[in-house]
Amino acid sequence: MPRSRAKAPEPKVDALRQVACLNAHPERVTDPLFAASDFFDSRDLVQVKYEMVRRVRTDGLTVAKSASAFGFSRPSFYQAQASLQREGLLGLLPKKRGPRRAHKLGAEALSFLREQLSREPSLSSADLAVRLGKDLRLQVHPRSIERALARAEKNDVDPGDRGERRCLGYWLRGVASPGARGRAQQRHSRWTARPARPRCRGLDGAPLAVP
């Protein structure tokens, strides 16, 4: 049987793939421009997104029709439009992916969150996220707020104070009801109001002076 010839590599496809700009579903692009001219390449993700937005802004196509013709959802259209208005063509390039750490929650943000919780212990992480966005212009997911607060409190709490760490966990995770959150906060207040326990004691049980 004759061997089938392997397809020659296409430099453009390789280049698009290397910068994560290769459209994973070029077959979904049904806009007439991409079918009528070789200049329009449905494999080029940046070009596809740009034309999707342009068709609405300059040609008067509806968002729903344009998104469908280019193989995207309406939320994806609005995201592409906002990125294009904010950053130009660079905004249509895929963002680099990496570990999502709470890098936005610096000392100022954590201090703000603690202040809000001290005033209103019943606030949920979703409420805190809204206040962060409104007061500090930070867009942070509620779960990230919970993790950041948990880490901060864990670093501040004496490792021996298991009860305090446990009630903090209930409080930060958002327990079943506001009443339970209030009880957890009361427990937390009682624990934090205790005087510091001496770490070193003599044979008679008396605390030793730490130099």
Order of alpha helices (4+ residues) and beta strands (2+ residues): alpha-alpha-alpha-alpha-alpha-alpha-alpha-alpha-alpha-alpha
